[in-house]
Amino acid sequence: MTFLLAAVIVAITLGITFWASRRNTSASDFYVAGGRISAPQNGIAIAGDYMSAASFLGITGLIALNGYDGFMYSVGWFIAYLTVLFIVAEPLRNLGKYTLADMLVYRLKDPRVRTYAAISTIVVSSFYMIAQVVGAGSLISLLSGGAIGPSLAIPLVGVLMIIYVVVGGMLATTWVQIIKAVLLMFATIVMTVLILNRFGWSFSNLLGAVEQRNGAEFLGAGVKYKNPIDLISLGLALVLGTAGLPHILVRFYTVPTAQDARKSVVWAMVLIGAFYVMTAFMGNAANVLVGKDTITTANAAGNMAAPLLAQALFGGAGTVGGEFGLAFVTAVAFATILAVVAGLTIAASTSFTHDIYKGVIRKGQATEQQEFRVARLATVAVGVVAILLGLAAQTQNVAFLVALAFAIAASSNLPVILFTLFWRRFNATGAIWGIVGGILTCLALIAVSPNIRGIDPPEKTTGRHLVQAPAIFPLENPGIVSIPAGFAFAVLGTLLGARRREGTEQAFEEMQFRAYTGAGVDGTVAAHD
């Protein structure tokens, strides 16, 4: 039954992909669906892009295993959209055409910035993609009863992802995300209603059952993050990282105007807020109805808590209802992964093709057909890299992996975006220093953190640390150090490159006028009146 439902979802999305292929005839169609997506459609697609495997599988598992500390992921990811709504959405839409680098180069007038911004986009997208393909491996292994392991499941998802993007481009990706968002919201609403029915329509009763099973300390901070600084570091990465995520930012180019970009964020926030509230119900119910031991037996990182909860809510293991619940939620989660991976892939391939190939290698002289062909080849390359990285990280919790992607985005992209929009003296040297310094600081701290380094007992055979040595950096998420470092590098680079600042202040005035009025916007959409 599970395979049947998953196959139906895949068949529907592939049908949409081949339908979209008839309208996917230019680089603009491939990158941003020709700028023809409406605000409600884009808002639902953004929600579909954002409510990833990390949200559905990872957060549910983290709450089930760690209580309050796990719910911090939900809070951080929802609040993050306020930054996007009030600061980023409108200027980004008015200043760029296809990528984040478009906005930066419009203000800074230096082609070097395009190269480094593209590298940052690819790095962030790659980290985010790892989480999705890891979740896919766990899901398909569960679907098949262990017959298909992650080593085969991850390449399978990679191939589907490549087909979606190569054939259908952004239009297909958008509709896959819309369908996925509707299915995911339906599944979580049904599960939440069943949970409330099980606990007397009272969230307090649910928390009481959690406390009785685990003790009062489970409902407070400190179960997973013993060090409060670690929790603060995580919160900073989650709240600030969204405004620097390439696959979210690129969605603002798919709508006709900046007003539609803002409306898209409002639509997305309504759906995302409702969804993250429901993760609190699902995670705590999984703790009570499924149990930590069963969850960790299915997947040590807790990624299978949501499907196992659905099985319990619909009747339990071995019953027709229970198997249907498991099958449906697992199939929805599979659709979730396919949609998000497609969005990440198109963001990375767009950045490589438009920014590096056309903007740097061909110096803007590539033809439409050349750009279109290279975009498809880049998609295949990105898919292969995602498969290899996913195979290397298949024992990690997917929400945790995504949190690292947020930290990198907040450390490299966010400082450059904010300084570009609001600091008159900011220049290209500052942008390059900010991007490179933020990325390298973040990656260096991750490499010496407890995520990579640790001493495991000999009997531990799964989930072992890559480096069997004590961690040098004590925090799991580097955001509290790497984010200020990204801003500091950008400031230092700007001061050191002050001699190159000729014309940047005049460019700042031009940028401000266009960013907040829309005057002169062209390319894939019509200009503002």
Residue pairs with C-beta under 8 A, 6 or more apart in sequence:
1 323
1 324
1 327
2 143
2 323
2 326
2 327
2 330
2 331
3 143
3 144
4 327
5 327
5 328
5 330
5 331
6 143
6 330
6 331
6 334
8 331
9 183
9 331
9 332
9 334
9 335
10 160
10 334
10 338
12 179
13 164
13 176
13 179
13 335
13 338
13 339
14 163
14 164
16 168
16 172
16 175
16 176
16 179
17 163
17 164
17 167
17 168
17 172
17 176
18 167
18 168
19 168
19 172
20 167
20 168
20 169
20 171
20 172
20 175
21 167
21 168
21 169
21 172
23 29
23 34
23 171
24 30
24 167
24 168
24 169
24 171
24 172
26 34
26 368
26 372
27 353
27 354
27 368
27 371
27 372
27 375
28 34
28 35
28 98
28 523
28 524
29 169
29 170
29 171
30 169
30 170
30 346
30 350
30 372
30 375
30 376
31 98
31 169
31 170
31 250
31 253
31 346
31 350
31 354
31 375
32 98
32 170
32 250
32 253
32 254
32 524
33 169
33 170
33 171
33 174
33 254
34 171
34 524
35 253
35 254
35 255
35 256
35 523
35 524
35 525
36 254
36 256
37 45
37 174
37 254
37 255
38 255
38 260
39 255
39 259
39 260
39 261
39 263
39 264
39 267
40 263
40 264
40 267
41 174
41 178
42 174
42 251
42 254
42 255
42 260
42 261
42 264
42 267
43 263
43 264
43 265
43 266
43 267
43 268
43 270
43 271
44 177
44 178
44 181
44 182
44 267
44 268
44 271
45 174
45 175
45 177
45 178
45 181
45 251
45 254
46 177
46 248
46 251
46 264
46 265
46 267
46 268
47 181
47 267
47 268
47 271
47 272
47 275
48 176
48 177
48 178
48 179
48 180
48 181
48 184
48 336
48 339
48 340
49 177
49 247
49 248
49 251
49 339
49 340
49 343
50 77
50 242
50 248
50 268
50 272
51 181
51 184
51 271
51 272
51 275
51 336
52 128
52 131
52 132
52 336
52 337
52 340
52 398
52 402
53 131
53 132
53 134
53 135
53 136
53 303
53 333
53 336
53 337
53 340
53 398
54 73
54 131
54 132
54 135
54 398
54 399
54 401
54 402
54 403
55 73
55 74
55 77
55 275
55 276
55 279
55 399
56 184
56 188
56 279
56 306
56 332
56 333
56 336
57 135
57 138
57 139
57 303
57 304
57 305
57 306
57 333
57 398
57 399
58 73
58 131
58 135
58 301
58 302
58 303
58 397
58 398
58 399
58 400
58 401
58 402
59 70
59 71
59 73
59 74
59 276
59 279
59 283
59 399
60 279
60 282
60 283
60 286
60 302
60 305
60 306
60 309
61 70
61 283
61 286
61 295
61 299
61 301
61 302
61 303
61 304
61 305
61 306
61 397
61 399
62 69
62 70
62 73
62 224
62 283
62 302
62 397
62 399
62 400
63 70
63 71
63 74
63 279
63 280
63 282
63 283
63 284
63 286
63 287
64 70
64 283
64 284
64 286
64 287
64 290
64 292
64 295
64 302
64 305
64 309
65 224
65 287
65 292
65 295
65 296
65 302
65 305
66 223
66 224
67 210
67 214
67 218
67 219
67 220
67 223
67 284
67 287
68 218
68 219
68 220
68 221
68 223
69 221
69 222
69 223
69 224
69 225
69 231
70 224
70 283
70 399
71 279
71 280
71 283
72 231
72 234
72 235
72 238
73 234
73 238
73 399
73 403
74 276
74 277
74 279
74 280
75 235
75 276
76 234
76 235
76 237
76 238
76 239
77 238
77 242
77 272
77 276
78 269
78 272
78 273
78 276
79 238
79 239
80 238
80 239
80 240
80 241
80 242
80 243
81 242
81 265
81 268
81 269
81 272
83 239
83 240
83 242
83 243
84 242
84 243
84 248
84 265
85 262
85 265
85 266
85 269
87 243
87 418
87 421
88 243
88 249
88 417
89 252
89 258
89 261
89 262
89 264
89 265
90 258
90 259
90 261
90 262
90 515
90 516
91 103
91 258
91 421
91 515
91 516
92 100
92 103
92 249
92 252
92 261
92 417
93 252
93 253
93 255
93 257
93 258
93 260
93 261
94 258
94 514
94 515
94 516
94 517
94 518
94 521
95 102
95 103
95 106
95 107
95 511
95 514
95 515
96 102
96 103
96 106
96 253
97 253
97 523
97 524
98 250
98 253
98 350
98 354
98 524
99 117
99 118
99 121
99 246
99 250
99 350
99 351
99 354
99 355
100 117
100 120
100 121
100 246
100 249
100 250
100 351
100 413
100 417
101 113
101 114
101 117
101 118
101 121
101 351
101 354
101 355
101 359
102 354
103 417
103 420
104 113
104 114
104 117
104 416
104 417
104 420
104 431
105 111
105 113
105 114
105 117
105 359
106 511
106 514
107 420
107 426
107 504
107 507
107 508
107 511
108 420
108 426
108 427
108 428
108 431
108 504
108 507
109 428
109 503
109 504
109 507
110 428
110 431
111 359
111 360
111 363
112 428
112 432
113 428
113 431
113 432
114 355
114 356
114 359
114 360
115 355
115 356
115 359
115 360
116 431
116 432
116 435
116 436
117 351
117 355
117 413
117 416
117 431
117 435
118 351
118 352
118 355
118 356
118 360
119 435
119 439
120 246
120 408
120 412
120 413
120 435
120 439
121 246
121 347
121 348
121 351
121 355
121 413
122 348
122 351
122 352
122 382
123 408
123 412
123 439
124 244
124 245
124 246
124 405
124 408
124 409
124 412
124 413
125 246
125 247
125 344
125 345
125 347
125 348
125 351
125 382
126 348
126 382
126 385
126 386
126 389
127 401
127 402
127 404
127 405
127 408
128 245
128 247
128 340
128 344
128 402
128 405
129 341
129 344
129 345
129 348
129 382
129 386
129 389
129 390
130 386
130 389
130 390
130 393
130 396
130 401
131 396
131 398
131 399
131 401
131 402
131 405
132 157
132 337
132 340
132 341
132 344
132 386
132 390
132 398
133 154
133 157
133 158
133 337
133 341
133 386
133 387
133 389
133 390
134 150
134 154
134 303
134 390
134 393
134 394
134 396
134 398
134 401
135 303
135 333
135 337
135 398
136 153
136 154
136 156
136 157
136 334
136 337
136 338
136 341
136 390
137 149
137 150
137 151
137 153
137 154
137 157
137 390
137 394
138 150
138 299
138 303
138 304
138 394
139 153
139 304
139 307
139 330
139 333
139 334
139 337
140 148
140 150
140 152
140 153
140 156
140 157
140 334
141 148
141 149
141 150
141 153
142 298
142 299
142 304
142 307
142 330
143 330
143 334
148 156
150 391
150 394
151 391
151 394
154 387
154 390
154 391
154 394
155 387
157 337
157 338
157 341
158 341
158 383
158 384
158 386
158 387
158 390
159 383
160 338
161 338
161 341
161 342
161 345
161 383
161 386
162 345
162 379
162 380
162 383
164 172
164 173
164 176
164 338
164 342
164 345
165 172
165 173
165 342
165 345
165 346
165 349
165 379
165 383
166 376
166 379
166 380
168 176
169 346
170 254
170 346
172 342
173 339
173 342
173 343
173 346
174 254
176 335
176 338
176 339
176 342
177 339
177 340
177 342
177 343
179 335
179 339
180 332
180 335
180 336
180 338
180 339
181 271
181 339
183 332
183 335
184 275
184 332
184 335
184 336
185 271
185 274
185 275
187 310
187 328
187 329
187 332
188 275
188 278
188 279
188 282
189 278
191 278
191 281
191 282
191 285
191 306
191 309
191 310
191 313
191 329
192 278
192 281
192 282
194 313
194 314
195 206
195 281
195 282
195 285
195 313
196 202
196 203
196 281
198 285
198 289
198 313
199 205
199 206
199 209
199 285
203 280
203 281
206 281
206 284
206 285
206 288
207 219
207 284
209 288
210 218
210 219
210 284
210 287
210 288
211 218
211 219
213 287
213 288
214 287
217 223
221 228
221 231
222 228
225 231
225 234
225 476
227 474
227 475
229 475
229 480
230 474
230 475
230 476
230 477
232 480
233 475
233 476
233 477
233 478
233 479
233 480
233 481
234 403
234 476
234 477
234 479
235 479
236 410
236 479
236 480
236 483
237 403
237 404
237 406
237 407
237 410
237 477
237 478
237 479
237 483
238 403
238 406
240 406
240 410
240 414
240 479
240 483
241 405
241 406
241 407
241 408
241 409
241 410
241 414
241 479
242 248
242 406
242 409
243 249
243 409
243 410
243 413
243 414
243 417
244 409
244 410
244 412
244 413
244 414
244 417
245 405
245 406
245 409
245 413
246 347
246 348
246 351
246 409
246 413
247 340
247 343
247 344
247 346
247 347
250 346
250 347
250 350
251 264
251 343
252 261
252 264
253 524
255 261
255 264
255 525
256 525
256 526
257 518
257 521
257 525
257 526
257 528
258 518
258 521
258 528
282 305
282 306
282 309
283 305
285 309
285 313
286 295
286 305
286 306
286 308
286 309
289 309
289 312
289 313
290 305
290 308
290 309
290 312
294 308
295 302
295 304
295 305
295 308
296 302
298 304
298 308
300 395
300 462
300 463
301 395
301 396
301 397
301 398
301 400
301 463
302 397
303 397
303 398
306 329
306 333
307 326
307 329
307 330
307 333
308 326
309 329
310 325
310 326
310 328
310 329
310 330
311 317
311 322
311 323
311 325
311 326
312 322
312 325
313 325
314 321
314 322
314 324
314 325
314 326
315 321
315 322
315 325
316 322
317 323
341 386
344 386
345 379
345 382
345 383
345 386
346 379
348 378
348 382
349 375
349 376
349 378
349 379
349 381
349 382
350 375
352 378
352 381
352 382
353 371
353 374
353 375
353 378
354 371
354 375
357 366
357 371
357 374
357 378
358 364
358 365
358 366
358 371
362 370
366 374
393 401
395 462
395 463
395 464
396 451
396 463
400 451
400 476
403 477
404 442
404 446
404 451
404 477
406 479
407 442
407 446
407 477
407 478
407 479
407 482
407 483
408 438
408 439
408 442
408 443
408 482
410 479
410 482
410 483
410 486
411 438
411 439
411 441
411 442
411 478
411 479
411 482
411 483
411 485
411 486
412 434
412 435
412 436
412 438
412 439
412 442
412 486
413 435
413 438
414 483
414 486
415 434
415 438
415 483
415 486
415 487
415 489
415 490
416 430
416 431
416 434
416 435
416 490
419 426
419 430
419 431
419 434
419 490
419 494
420 426
420 431
420 511
421 511
421 515
423 494
424 504
424 505
424 508
425 494
425 498
425 501
425 504
425 505
426 490
426 494
426 504
426 508
427 493
427 494
427 497
427 498
427 500
427 501
427 504
428 497
428 500
429 493
429 494
429 496
429 497
429 500
430 490
430 491
430 492
430 493
430 494
430 495
430 497
431 490
431 493
432 493
433 489
433 490
433 492
433 493
433 494
433 496
433 497
434 486
434 487
434 489
434 490
434 493
436 489
437 485
437 486
437 488
437 489
437 490
437 493
438 482
438 483
438 485
438 486
438 489
438 490
441 478
441 481
441 482
441 485
441 486
441 489
442 478
442 482
442 486
445 473
445 475
445 478
445 481
445 482
446 452
446 478
448 471
448 472
448 473
449 471
449 472
449 473
449 474
449 475
449 476
449 478
450 465
450 471
450 474
450 475
450 476
451 476
452 465
452 466
452 467
452 471
453 465
453 466
453 467
453 468
453 469
453 470
453 471
453 472
454 465
454 467
454 468
454 469
454 470
454 471
455 465
455 468
455 469
455 470
456 464
456 465
456 468
473 481
475 481
513 519
514 520
514 521
517 528
518 527
518 528
519 527
519 528
520 527
521 527
521 528
